[in-house]
Structures are given as structure tokens and as C-alpha cells.
Amino acid sequence: MTTPFSPEELERYARHIVLPEIGGPGQQALKSARVLVVGAGGIGSPVALYLAAAGVGTLGIADDDTVSRSNLQRQILHGEADVGRAKLDSAVDRIAAINPHVQVEPHRLRLDVDNAAVVIEAYDLVIDGSDNFATRYAMADLCEAVRRPLVSAAVNRFSGSLTTLTPFESGSDGSLLPRYRDLFPEPPPEGLVPTCAEAGILGAVTGILGTLAAAEAVKLICGIGEPLIGRLLLVDTLAMRFEEIRYRRRRT
């Protein structure tokens, strides 16, 4: 059962509703959607802000960290007054200030293979903006197991990547769509890839990848466009170049 839009909501979402690809039905789909954002950091910040502004009805946010001053260069959910606060608390406040029609469900934990499945099952779609390989692989494996689409974004210094995964579905040729492990079979050895704290990160890169991930989520919810399924989008901001790698399910 759909809930009619209030006059305020109709005004708020007017620029979406006039888009033929979205319209009233698409905006209603956004209002009914439940999206889980993994991480309230550099990528999760623009994801949460843009999905809240877009009118996604329920946003789950999973994070167990507190705000530090070094976060503020890129993690735009948080401000100077939030230093020392739980990221979830400042995220809830910021989203409420943007759109009071959005319900936020905070999950105060670091998702892993032992606790994530029950959380993921409560949502229609997952966006992973985590900053470590263990979480990325866990999200990919568990989203496949419970049949939830996953938008996976990652950043490194001046670059980033984005892909969408629905490995429980079949393509037009009848074969199963690719997994995250078809793209990256195994995580790199511990310590091989430096962290953001070690290597640095251009703040705007997280904004670019997070905004692209939010756009991908809106497309999936509204059933429009061509999602990045079987395609890895590579973004290089130093050269300002976008490239695409196509990948497929590996034979077993």
C-alpha cells in the first residue's frame, strides 16, 4: 500500500517527478525503499546525503566509529562541533536537517561475516562505502547469499572505482551475473595496500564516488537506465579520466 505524497513532499521532489524516467511511480518507489549504507565516512557521507535528499524512505547506516578532526576534509556528514561524537549521531542529525521525511535506522557496529546477514536482510539494497577489504568481501558474499543488490565503491588517493553486483540473477543469455570475487578473487595481503591515513586521499574523490553510488542506487530502485552490473567504473581525478572494465562470471 502506497502513502500519498503531502503537498510539501510534492514540492520537495518536483524536479524528480517531472523526469519521465522517474515521475510519480519512481518517487513512490524511492519513498518505499529501504537502503543500507555501510560506513558513515568519506563515501557513505555523500551517499546518505543524496539518498536522503532524493526521498529514500528508510536509510540504515552502519558504523562504529567516532568523528575525528582529520575526517572533516572529506566526511561531509560531520562538522567541527561533531568531533568526538559517534558518527551515527551526527549522521542522524544531518539527515534530519536535510529531509524530515526520511527515517534513519542506526546500526552501531562494524558489520562482518558473523553479524551482517540479519542486518542486510532488512533492506532492499546495500551500498558499501567501507574502508577495508574484510568488510568489502563480507558484504559481497553476504549480499549474494541473501539476494540483495550491492553497490560497491572504493577510493585510493586520487582515484576510485564503482560497480554493482546482483550475482543471484541471470543475464540475457541465461548465465548467472558476476560476483565480486569474479572481479577480485582474493583480498590483497595484509599491509600491501596503504590506508587513507598512510597514503592520503583527495577529499573530493570520496564525493565523486559517493555521488555516483547514490545515482546508481536511485537507478536500481526506480528500475531505470543501465546499472554497472558486470562493469567496473574507474575514476582518475588527476587525469580527469573515466574508464570502464567489463567482467563476467568465472567458469568453475
C-alpha positions in Angstrom: 0.0 0.0 0.0 1.4 3.4 -1.0 1.1 6.5 1.1 0.1 9.7 -0.9 2.6 12.5 -1.0 1.9 15.5 1.1 1.9 18.9 -0.6 5.3 19.6 0.9 6.7 16.3 -0.5 5.3 17.1 -4.0 7.1 20.5 -3.9 10.3 18.9 -2.5 10.5 16.2 -5.2 9.1 18.3 -8.1 12.3 18.1 -10.1 12.3 14.3 -9.9 8.7 14.0 -10.6 8.9 15.9 -13.9 11.6 13.5 -15.1 9.7 10.9 -17.3 12.1 8.2 -16.2 11.2 8.7 -12.5 7.8 10.5 -12.3 5.3 9.8 -9.5 5.8 6.0 -9.6 9.6 6.3 -9.3 9.4 8.8 -6.5 6.9 6.5 -4.7 9.4 3.6 -5.1 12.1 5.8 -3.5 9.8 6.6 -0.6 9.1 2.9 -0.1 12.7 1.8 -0.4 14.9 0.6 2.4 18.7 1.2 1.7 21.6 0.2 4.0 24.7 2.4 3.8 27.8 0.6 5.1 30.0 3.3 6.7 29.3 6.9 7.5 32.7 8.1 6.3 34.0 9.6 3.1 31.9 7.6 0.6 29.0 7.0 3.0 28.6 10.7 3.6 27.5 11.8 0.1 25.6 8.6 -0.4 23.5 9.2 2.7 23.0 12.9 1.9 21.9 12.5 -1.7 19.7 9.5 -0.9 18.0 11.4 1.9 17.6 14.4 -0.4 16.2 12.1 -3.1 13.5 10.9 -0.7 14.6 7.3 0.1 12.1 6.4 2.8 14.4 4.5 5.1 18.2 4.7 5.4 20.0 2.2 7.5 23.6 3.4 8.4 26.1 1.0 9.9 29.2 2.5 11.6 31.0 2.0 14.9 33.5 5.0 14.7 33.6 8.5 16.2 34.4 11.7 14.4 38.0 12.9 14.4 39.1 16.3 13.0 41.1 14.5 10.2 37.7 13.2 8.9 36.3 16.6 8.2 38.3 17.1 5.0 36.0 14.6 3.2 33.3 13.2 5.5 30.7 15.8 4.9 28.0 14.3 7.2 30.1 15.7 10.1 31.3 19.1 11.2 33.7 20.7 13.7 31.1 20.5 16.5 30.8 16.7 16.0 34.5 15.9 16.8 34.4 13.2 19.4 30.8 12.2 18.7 29.7 8.9 17.3 29.4 9.3 13.5 26.0 7.7 13.7 24.7 10.5 15.9 25.9 13.3 13.7 24.7 11.4 10.6 21.2 11.2 12.1 21.1 14.9 12.9 22.4 15.9 9.5 19.9 13.8 7.6 17.0 15.0 9.7 18.1 18.6 8.8 18.0 17.8 5.1 14.8 15.8 4.9 12.5 15.1 7.9 10.5 12.6 5.8 13.4 10.1 5.9 13.7 7.6 8.7 17.2 6.7 9.8 17.9 3.3 11.3 21.4 3.4 13.1 23.4 0.2 13.4 26.2 0.8 16.0 28.5 -1.9 14.9 31.2 -2.9 12.4 29.5 -5.3 10.0 31.2 -8.6 9.5 30.5 -12.2 8.4 29.0 -13.0 11.8 26.6 -10.2 12.3 25.8 -8.7 8.9 23.3 -11.1 7.3 20.4 -10.4 9.7 21.0 -6.6 9.1 21.2 -6.9 5.3 18.0 -8.9 5.1 16.0 -6.0 6.5 16.9 -3.8 3.4 16.2 -3.8 -0.3 19.6 -2.6 -1.4 23.1 -2.2 0.1 25.7 0.4 -0.6 29.2 -0.4 0.6 31.5 2.5 1.3 33.7 0.7 3.8 37.4 1.4 4.1 38.8 -2.2 4.5 38.9 -5.3 2.4 37.4 -7.6 5.1 34.2 -5.7 5.1 34.0 -5.4 1.3 34.4 -9.1 0.8 31.9 -9.9 3.7 29.3 -7.5 2.2 29.7 -9.0 -1.3 29.4 -12.6 -0.1 26.5 -12.0 2.3 24.5 -9.8 -0.2 24.8 -12.7 -2.7 23.7 -15.2 -0.1 20.6 -13.2 1.0 19.9 -12.0 -2.6 20.3 -8.2 -2.1 21.8 -5.9 -4.8 25.1 -4.4 -3.7 26.7 -1.1 -5.0 30.4 -1.3 -4.1 32.6 1.8 -4.1 36.2 2.2 -3.2 38.8 5.1 -3.2 42.6 5.4 -3.1 44.5 8.7 -3.1 43.2 10.5 -6.4 41.2 7.6 -7.8 38.2 5.4 -7.2 36.1 2.5 -8.5 32.4 1.6 -8.6 30.4 -1.5 -9.6 27.0 -3.0 -9.0 26.5 -6.7 -8.1 23.5 -8.9 -8.5 25.2 -12.4 -8.8 22.0 -14.2 -7.8 20.3 -13.0 -11.1 20.8 -14.2 -14.6 21.8 -12.1 -17.6 20.1 -12.0 -21.0 22.0 -15.2 -22.1 20.7 -17.1 -19.1 24.1 -17.3 -17.3 24.5 -16.0 -13.7 25.8 -12.5 -13.4 29.3 -12.0 -11.9 30.3 -11.9 -8.3 32.7 -9.5 -6.6 35.2 -12.4 -6.4 35.0 -12.7 -10.2 36.5 -9.3 -10.3 38.8 -9.6 -7.3 39.2 -13.3 -6.4 41.1 -12.7 -3.1 41.9 -9.7 -0.9 45.4 -8.4 -1.2 47.9 -9.5 1.5 47.7 -7.5 4.8 49.6 -4.3 4.6 50.1 -4.3 0.8 47.6 -1.6 0.1 48.1 1.5 2.3 45.2 3.0 4.2 44.0 6.6 3.7 45.8 7.6 6.8 49.1 6.3 5.3 48.7 7.3 1.7 46.3 10.2 1.9 43.1 10.9 0.0 41.8 13.8 -2.1 38.5 14.7 -0.3 36.6 15.4 -3.5 37.3 11.8 -4.7 35.1 10.4 -2.0 32.4 12.9 -3.0 32.6 11.8 -6.7 32.4 8.1 -5.9 29.7 8.5 -3.2 27.6 10.6 -5.5 27.9 8.1 -8.3 27.0 5.3 -5.9 23.9 7.3 -4.9 22.9 7.7 -8.5 23.4 4.0 -9.1 21.1 3.3 -6.2 18.3 5.6 -7.5 18.5 3.9 -10.9 18.2 0.4 -9.2 15.2 1.5 -7.0 13.4 3.2 -9.9 14.3 0.5 -12.5 15.8 2.9 -14.9 19.0 3.1 -17.0 21.8 0.6 -17.2 23.3 -0.3 -13.8 27.0 -1.0 -13.5 26.4 -4.8 -13.5 29.4 -6.6 -15.0 31.2 -3.2 -15.4 33.8 -1.7 -13.2 33.9 2.1 -13.5 37.4 3.6 -12.8 37.8 7.2 -12.0 41.2 9.0 -12.2 40.8 12.6 -11.0 44.5 13.6 -11.7 43.9 12.9 -15.4 40.1 13.5 -15.0 39.5 10.3 -16.9 36.7 7.8 -16.6 37.3 4.2 -17.9 35.3 1.0 -17.8 36.3 -2.6 -17.4 33.8 -5.3 -18.3 33.9 -8.5 -16.4 31.9 -11.7 -16.3 31.2 -14.8 -14.2 34.2 -17.1 -14.0 33.8 -20.7 -15.0 34.0 -23.1 -12.1 
